[in-house]
């Protein structure tokens, strides 16, 4: 076991180094995706639908937006 102890320690150390590098890269990728989604949300929130409402505002509650047969 004395001869294998350096290899065991090196394997343990390299495993942790690889895990830390993988977590660091994964966290960076998640950050880029979050930034992209935030940028996408900001760009779509500026788009206005006809009538001056924003695209995500939902159906209007104004009385002049009734079905055609009710007018």
N, C-alpha and C positions, 0 to 999 in steps of 0.2 A: 504494500500500500504506500510505502514511502516514495517509490518511484513514480507513482501515478498522481501524487498530491499536486505537483505543479500543473499537470495537465487538467486536473479537476478544477483547480483555482482559475486557470486561464479560461477554461470553458465557461465557468460561472461568470467571470468578469466580462467575457465577450458576449455572453447571452444578455447580460444586463445592459451593455453598451448598445447592442442591436435593438433591444426593447425600448430604450430611451430615445434612440434616433427615430425609430418607427413612430413612437408617440409624438415626438416633436413634429415630424412631417405630417402626420395625421391631423394634428391640431392646426398646423398652418393651412392645410387643405380645407379644413372645416371653416377657418376664418375667411378664406377666399370665397367659399361658397356663401357664407353669411353676408359678406360684403356685396357679392353679386346679387343676391336676393334682395338686399336692402336697396341697391341701386335700381333693380327692376321694379320694386314696389314704388319707389319715388317717381320713376318715369311713367308708370301706369297711373299713378294718382293725379298727375298733371293733365291727363287726357280728359277733356270735357265732352259729355254727351250732348246731343241736341237739347236746347232749352236751358243751357247754362249750368246743368248739374254735372257733378263729377261722375265718372263711369261706375264707381262703386256705391253710389248714393242710394240705389234701390228704386222702387217704383214711386212716382210722384203722388202726393196726396192732394193735389190741386183739383178743384171741381171740373175744370175744363178738359181733363184727361179721362173722360168717361168713354165707354164703348160707343160706336157710331150710332147704333139703333136707339140709344137713350137720349141722344141730342135732339 
